[in-house]
Amino acid sequence: MIDFKTCYGMTYFDENDLKETQINHRVELEYYRTNKCTEDDFEYGIEICKKEYIDDNITVETNKIENITNSSDKVIEIINTLKKYKVTPVGLNDVLEDLMKAN
């Protein structure tokens, strides 16, 4: 079995996104398609990485869900939706569950 991931985009929270919070530092989100290659097929998943730049420190938070689908196109479509709405690692499970129910 071979495991690897590919970055499918990145976004960040700007001043408008952070107006109602106490956050005043840069926050970036990276979205990855994970691949698990077996003898018979590919299994695709999603990983979100959140990076917060606070002074001279970087904090990183990630969440990964594997084996979502065997369709590369489907997982890329999901990633584009997650990126559009700036879903963070903590929200990935709930949002993905809602997206899968809708389809």
N, C-alpha and C positions, 0 to 999 in steps of 0.2 A: 504494500500500500504506500502511496506517495501523497504527502500533504503539502500544500502550498497556498499562498494567498496573493491576490492582485488588488491593488488600490484602484477604486472606481470613483474617487472624488474626494473633495475636501471642502469644507466651508468653515466659517467662523461666526461668532456672535459679534455684532457691531453695537455701537452705542444705543441704537433704537431697540435692539433685542434685550439690552441689559438695563433699560431705564428703570424698571420696577424692582430691580434687585440691588443688593449692596455690592455687587461685583464691579470692580473698576479696572480689571486687568484683561488681557487678551485670552480668549478661549477658542481653540480650534477643534474641529471634528474631522476625523478621517474615516472613510467608509471602504471596507474591503469585502471582496468575494473570496470565500475560502473554498478550496477544492480538495476533495479526498478521492483519489483515483484508486479504484479496486480493479481486480482482474476483469470484471464484467462491465463496469459503469463508472461514471463520475457522480459524486454527491456534492452538492453545493450548499454553502452556508454563508453567514454574514458576521462580520466583526466590525464594531465601532470603537474607535479610540478617541478619547477626549484628552486634550492637553491644555493645561492652564499655566500661563506664564505669570508667576507672581515674583516680582523683584528679580532676583538672580536664580530663582528655582523654577523647575518645571514639575508639575504633578501630572501623572498619567493615570487614567481610568479606562479600562477596556471591558467589553462584554462580547462574547462570541456565542452564536448559536449554529450548530452544525447540522448537516443532513436535513435541510429545509426542503429541497427539491432536487430532481435530476435534470432540471431545465436551466441552462445557463441564462437564457433570455429572461425567464421568470425572476430569477434572483437579481439580475441587473435591474429589472423593472422595479422590484422592491427597494433596492438600494437607492435608485433615483428618487423614489417617494420619501424614503428616510432622509435623504440629503435635502430635498426640497423643504421639508418641515423641520430640519435641524434636530432630528431625534438624537438624544444622547444615549450613552451606554445604559444608564439606569432605566430608560424608557423602552429599550429595544424589545424586551420580552412581551410587554403589554401591547405595544403598537404592532408587532409582528403577528401576534395572536389575532388582533382585530383585522389586519390586512388579509390573513389567511381565511378567516370566516367570511369576509366580503367576496372572496373569489371562489 
